[in-house]
Amino acid sequence: MWKLCFKTLKADDNFKRLLRNGLSLLSANTVVSLLQFSQVIVLTRFLLPEGYGIFTLVVVYVEIINEFFDMRVELMTVQFGSKYLSRKDSSGVVAIIKLSYIVDSLTGILAFIVVLLTVPWATHIVFQNAILEPLIRLYTICLLFGTLKGTNDSVLRILNYFTWISVYAVTVATVEFLSVTIALALGKGVKGVLMSLIYLEVLRLCSSTALAFAALQRRFFGWSLLRNAPIGSLKGQFGEIGKFLLHTNVFGYIRMINTQIDVLILGHFRPASELGMYRFARGLANVVVRITDPFAAAILPDLGRLWATSRIREYQALLRKSFVSMVVVLVPLAVVLSAMSKILCRFLAGNAYVQAAPSFIVCLGAFTIGAIFFWAWPAAISMQRADYGTWVGIVGCILQVILALALVPRIGGMGTAIALLSTYVVGQPLLAWLTQKQVQNRKCQLEYAL
C-alpha cells in the first residue's frame, strides 16, 4: 500500500513541486518555529503573566491598526505576477511589483499616523491602562520600517527563490531570539524588548529589500526593464485588480478580527495576567499552523498556474493530496499534544501557566482544523473567487464576536478559546466546499466546450 501511495505521489509533478518548495520552507519554518516559541518561553518566564499580558496588548494594538490599513498587496503580487509569468509577460510582472511597493509604502505611513492619534483613546477607554500609552507610541516606529516586507516576500515567491526565503527567515529569527533574550537578561523589561524589535524591523527591511531586488535583477537581466515597465501598462487590468483587492482586504479584515479581537475583548474584561496565560496557550497551539504555513505559501503560485491554463484534473489532484497528507500528519499530532497539555505548559512556562492547559487544547483543535484546510483560501484566490473567503469570513467573524462577548465575562480565557474554535469549525469546511463546487463547475464547462 505504501509503495502504491509513493508511486502515485512520485508521478504527480505538481505535488512533487509543492513538496519540494514546501519542505524547503518547512525546514526553515521548523527552525523559525523553535526559535519563536523559545522566545515566547523566555518572555513568559521573565515577564510573568502580567508583564507578558502588557507586552501582548502593545503589540496587538499596533498590529491591528497596521492590518486594518494594509491592502494585502502581497496576495495580488503573487496572483497576478504568476499569471503574467505564465504568459511570459515580463513587463507585466515588473509593473505589478512596482504597484505593490507603492501601495505598501503609503499604507504603512498611514497606519503609523493613525496609531499615534488613537493611542490615548485605546489606553484609557479600551484597555483602561495608562501604562500602555508610552509603550505603544514607542512600538509604533515599527510600522515605518515594516512596510515593504510583504511585497519583498511575494517577489521571491513568484520568482521561485524559496531557498532565499528560508535562509532569510532563519537568520532573522535567530537574531530576534538572541536580541530579545539579551534584553530580558539585562533586566530591560517590556520596553527593552520593544526596542529590540524596532531594531530588528530595520534589519528586516534592509535585508528583504536587498534579496528582492537581487532576484529581480537576476530574472530580468538588469535594471532597464525595471525602469521601462510603467504601472500604466496595467490599465486594462485595474478593474480586475481592484475587485481582487476588495475581496482580499475584506477577508483580511475578517481574519484580523478572527486573530486579534479575542485579545481585545479579553484585555477589556479581564486582567493582564489572564490575557498573558491565554496568549501563551494560543501561541503554543499555533505550532500546528506553522507546519502548514510553508505549504500555503508554496501552493498558491502552482494553483494559479494550473487554473489559468485550465488543467483542472491536476488542480483537483493537488488539492486532494494536500488535504489527505495534512490529515495524516496533523490529527495524530493534535491528539498527542492534547494529552500532554498540562505537562507541556508546566515544563515550558512554569507552574504559573498550568491553568492555560484547557485553553491550549481548545485552541489546538481550532488551529488543527484550519491547518487541514490550509489550501482552501489559496484555491479561492487562484480561481479569482476571493469573495468566497469574504462571505465565509463574515459569518465566522460574527459568530466569534457574539460568543466572545457572551462567554468572556463569565469564563475568561476559555470563553475566548471557544469563540475562536467556532470560527474554524464553521468557516474552514464551508470555504473548502465552495472552492470544490467551483472546481466542478469549471470542469463541466471545459467538458461541455469540447
Summary of the structure (lengths in Angstrom):
residues: 450
radius of gyration: 22.0
end to end distance: 36.2
largest distance: 71.1
contacts: 1596
relative contact order: 0.12
helix: 90%
strand: 0%
